[in-house]
Amino acid sequence: MLFRSPPTLAAAVSLDPIALDQLLRVVGVEPSFRSTADALQLHELTMQARFDGKLLHLGDLASKIDETRIRGDLILDDPLRVRLDIDRVDLEKYVAAFDRESDYDPEVPLAFPGRLLKDLPLDGRIHFGKISARGANLKGVTLRLESRPKGASPPR
């Protein structure tokens, strides 16, 4: 065994707002969205990281993206295990950031960007305190996530 106990890291990152798309590029990931001056800016991030020799567990995750606070846990595994609580999100604000092919048109119905999940194996849940879009407000919405790329084995 490499370690007597799993290595852990507690990190609180204080930062000036940074565009999420730029941050992802720095770590070698090409994002499927584009940040703007008022959308998809990371303001705060704290977490506990634990690696047990096989899995990376990001626990006690707390972040602020724009005006939205996100808390939860991620386990980097196959599938990616997710448990997130998001206080509020204005979907309309982010539609243009995720739709690179066309300009945002408020008359066109909002659609879930399914292509983002196409190749990402997921298992978990995301709970939203409030979702706003086109003047409608939804409260207490929980999404169950289960996504498997074609030919992948089912979640454990």
RARA-V195681 format. One record per helix or strand of 3 or more residues. SS is the DSSP state (hx for helix, st for strand). FROM is the first residue (numbers start at 1). LEN is the number of residues. If there is no record, write none. Layout:
# RARA-V195681
ss->{SS;SS}
from->{FROM;FROM}
len->{LEN;LEN}
This chain:
# RARA-V195681
ss->{st;hx;st;st;st;st;hx;hx;st;st}
from->{7;20;41;56;68;80;91;114;122;136}
len->{13;7;11;10;9;11;8;3;12;12}
